[in-house]
């Protein structure tokens, strides 16, 4: 499947009426495991990719490492579409952002997350428009998932936060966004009101206590992202097993954790 076909397939996944459940990857191995598990698409987590390279989340990861990760993950995912979290685009310069969008597409991504952070909504709308124009010029219908951090960063509360989020969704849609991501929205009532008010497919982030996917789908959510949950759930047992191994030197410390993972050398060969 060529990249344009993968991009079109990924877009359709947001409009079937069935929620798109995404597990987030941070390198080629995690992307391959997620794809092989039957995922309809693979998404990278910006924080997980940064942590895997020893950097904090927040536009700190060197761009060459970001792009190399996207390329490697997209390559092993094969026909499974890959969407990449590119944080805030690593710049507020529209020309530099346009160049990055082209490079992200060349690396194999068919979708991106682009977050506003603490930026002015009008600036972020201009960035979305620049990303849309750059992507369209490549011929690949990149899915731009506009993320707002109003809830995540506590930039407003209560009804003021809801109003701001809905207004940003409308503004970002007008700039060319294809989806809208509101991490830290958790309450069923709030999620339902957001889904009703926002025309774009609504993306919610997995959190403890969040309603299950079937309930979120009924509320109108079209995409559920694991975020850093898959990374943390992978590395927490590694820490525990390593402590056991260092204490005993016995193979049993890793035996249980190795179950279920196939021959990766054969997979990548």
Secondary structure, 3 states (H helix, E strand, C coil): CCHHHHHHHHHHCCCCCCCEEECEECCHHHHHHHHHCCCCEEEECHHHHHHHCCCCCCCCCCHHHHHHHHHHHHHHHCCCEEEEECCCCCCCCHHHHHHHHHHHHHCCCCEEEEECCCCCHHHHHHHHHHHHHHHHHHCCCCEEEEECCCCCCCCCCHHHHHHHHHHHHHHHHHHCCCEEECCCCCCHHHHHHHHHHCCCEEEEECCCCCCCHHHHHHHCEEEEECCCHHHHHHHHHHHHHHHHHHHHCCCHHHHHHHCCCCCHHHHHC
